[in-house]
Amino acid sequence: MKAVQIVELTGPRTALRIIDVPDPEPSHPMTPGEGVVVEVHAAGVSFPEVLQTRGEYQVKPDLPFTPGSEVGGVVRSAPASANVKAGDRVAAFCVLGGWAEVAVSPAVFTFPLPDELDFAQGAGLVLNYHTAYFSLVTRGRFEAGETVLVHGAAGGVGTATLQIAKGLGAKTIAVVSTDEKERVAREAGADEVVRSDGPWKDQAKEISGGGVDIVIDPVGGDRFTDSLRSLKEGGRVVVVGFTGGSIPEVRVNRLLLANTEVIGAGWGNYVLRKPKLNQQIAGEIERLIEQGFVRPVIGARFPLEQAADALELIEGRGATGEVVLDVQ
Ligand SMILES: NC(=O)c1ccc[n+]([C@@H]2O[C@H](COP(=O)([O-])OP(=O)(O)OC[C@H]3O[C@@H](n4cnc5c(N)ncnc54)[C@H](OP(=O)(O)O)[C@@H]3O)[C@@H](O)[C@H]2O)c1
């Protein structure tokens, strides 16, 4: 089968090779001896893969390896423990190996793909939407009627968070950097949009009538202190990622003085051994798909051979929604 591999850690373009490799065995490193084999139609491209091409991501497999953490495709074979069977359309989080014609995903992270969504949307469903729901509800303790501010709001996690928040009855404020990203954020459900290079903290306080309830932050970096300052009493900043490049530090006296919280949200490892929670989140997302709130935003599509272009788009901060590779 055809696959794109990372062969050296020299940054997006020179790190990749397209090669022929044998089809994978039905076994996934997370569930040794067992895995769902998926014929990949579309594969997602996300920020971690940019980091992987330089060896800067927390997961550092031996070279060469096939990246690609999520796919939309059709099941070739599935173990008895899976909720899917051969021939089913699925959305799957495979961690690695998705940039190939055939991938293997753990049964626990392989979900039926509803008819409302195509394969490209399937490739942008699991990581972004499960993370968004987990961050907002499981960790952020969101309740209907609360105001949610979303950083990086036109990105993969950002658009997913806006759609889920709207579906659950939130008032939403999006923080973005460009006009095009403002358009994408509004389409994804932002009630208000503010600019990351403007006085967004003061605008958010004004819009929300004194402070927001929850900040969902996949960006980190310099804006973190202002995220804390934008909260109302009892408000929570949920830490999701660091696309801004640096990991912020908190002066915890701010939390004491304002009665606020900083909460970490790391989706995959948390739900891996909690099948009930994992299924509950999947059920909630399915309901939001049925109701029309969840529709993964596909910002750009490239053929598998052009994976480097996809990575450069993300690295250059030009991506919106999910960036997808068309595989077959
Ligand atoms: N915690 C978890 O379980 C979990 C799960 C999935 C993903 N994540 C993490 O969440 C983060 C976001 O992922 P994503 O797929 O949503 O990424 P994405 O689609 O690339 O969006 C990230 C957004 O970050 C903003 N940004 C600010 N400074 C940036 C910079 N210097 N370079 C690039 N982007 C910058 C951009 O918005 P503006 O231009 O509008 O500022 C961009 O739209 C990543 O760090 C990822 O690893 C965490």
The ligand as a MOL file (V3000), in Angstrom:
LIG
                    3D

  0  0  0     0  0            999 V3000
M  V30 BEGIN CTAB
M  V30 COUNTS 48 52 0 0 0
M  V30 BEGIN ATOM
M  V30 1 N -5.6190 18.3410 24.9730 0
M  V30 2 C -5.9740 17.4780 24.0540 0
M  V30 3 O -6.4290 16.3880 24.3660 0
M  V30 4 C -5.8060 17.8650 22.6280 0
M  V30 5 C -6.4920 17.1770 21.6170 0
M  V30 6 C -6.3910 17.6430 20.3070 0
M  V30 7 C -5.5680 18.7270 20.0220 0
M  V30 8 N -4.8850 19.3370 21.0210 0 CHG=1
M  V30 9 C -4.0180 20.4950 20.7800 0
M  V30 10 O -4.8210 21.6170 20.5070 0
M  V30 11 C -4.0600 22.5410 19.7380 0
M  V30 12 C -4.8920 23.0440 18.5830 0
M  V30 13 O -5.0710 22.0400 17.6290 0
M  V30 14 P -5.8550 22.3710 16.2860 0
M  V30 15 O -5.9070 21.1050 15.5270 0
M  V30 16 O -7.1140 23.0920 16.5870 0 CHG=-1
M  V30 17 O -4.8470 23.3750 15.5640 0
M  V30 18 P -5.1520 24.3780 14.3580 0
M  V30 19 O -6.3230 23.9160 13.5740 0
M  V30 20 O -3.8570 24.6020 13.6500 0
M  V30 21 O -5.6230 25.7150 15.0960 0
M  V30 22 C -4.8230 26.3240 16.0230 0
M  V30 23 C -5.0750 27.8180 16.0580 0
M  V30 24 O -4.0520 28.3600 16.8970 0
M  V30 25 C -3.8860 29.7330 16.5890 0
M  V30 26 N -2.5030 30.1310 16.6810 0
M  V30 27 C -2.0390 31.1160 17.4680 0
M  V30 28 N -0.7310 31.2460 17.3530 0
M  V30 29 C -0.3280 30.3530 16.4280 0
M  V30 30 C 0.9340 30.0410 15.8580 0
M  V30 31 N 2.0430 30.6770 16.2320 0
M  V30 32 N 0.9830 29.0500 14.9330 0
M  V30 33 C -0.1150 28.3760 14.5760 0
M  V30 34 N -1.3550 28.6510 15.0910 0
M  V30 35 C -1.4480 29.6320 16.0090 0
M  V30 36 C -4.4350 29.9130 15.1610 0
M  V30 37 O -5.5470 30.7910 15.2550 0
M  V30 38 P -5.4030 32.3720 15.0460 0
M  V30 39 O -4.5280 32.5770 13.8390 0
M  V30 40 O -6.7920 32.8100 14.8230 0
M  V30 41 O -4.7880 32.8750 16.3140 0
M  V30 42 C -4.9220 28.5250 14.7440 0
M  V30 43 O -6.1460 28.5920 14.0490 0
M  V30 44 C -2.7780 21.8100 19.3480 0
M  V30 45 O -1.7470 22.2400 20.2000 0
M  V30 46 C -3.1080 20.3630 19.5800 0
M  V30 47 O -1.9480 19.6200 19.8890 0
M  V30 48 C -4.9910 18.9290 22.3060 0
M  V30 END ATOM
M  V30 BEGIN BOND
M  V30 1 1 1 2
M  V30 2 2 2 3
M  V30 3 1 2 4
M  V30 4 1 4 5
M  V30 5 2 4 48
M  V30 6 2 5 6
M  V30 7 1 6 7
M  V30 8 2 7 8
M  V30 9 1 8 9
M  V30 10 1 8 48
M  V30 11 1 9 10
M  V30 12 1 9 46
M  V30 13 1 10 11
M  V30 14 1 11 12
M  V30 15 1 11 44
M  V30 16 1 12 13
M  V30 17 1 13 14
M  V30 18 2 14 15
M  V30 19 1 14 16
M  V30 20 1 14 17
M  V30 21 1 17 18
M  V30 22 2 18 19
M  V30 23 1 18 20
M  V30 24 1 18 21
M  V30 25 1 21 22
M  V30 26 1 22 23
M  V30 27 1 23 24
M  V30 28 1 23 42
M  V30 29 1 24 25
M  V30 30 1 25 26
M  V30 31 1 25 36
M  V30 32 1 26 27
M  V30 33 1 26 35
M  V30 34 2 27 28
M  V30 35 1 28 29
M  V30 36 1 29 30
M  V30 37 2 29 35
M  V30 38 1 30 31
M  V30 39 2 30 32
M  V30 40 1 32 33
M  V30 41 2 33 34
M  V30 42 1 34 35
M  V30 43 1 36 37
M  V30 44 1 36 42
M  V30 45 1 37 38
M  V30 46 2 38 39
M  V30 47 1 38 40
M  V30 48 1 38 41
M  V30 49 1 42 43
M  V30 50 1 44 45
M  V30 51 1 44 46
M  V30 52 1 46 47
M  V30 END BOND
M  V30 END CTAB
M  END
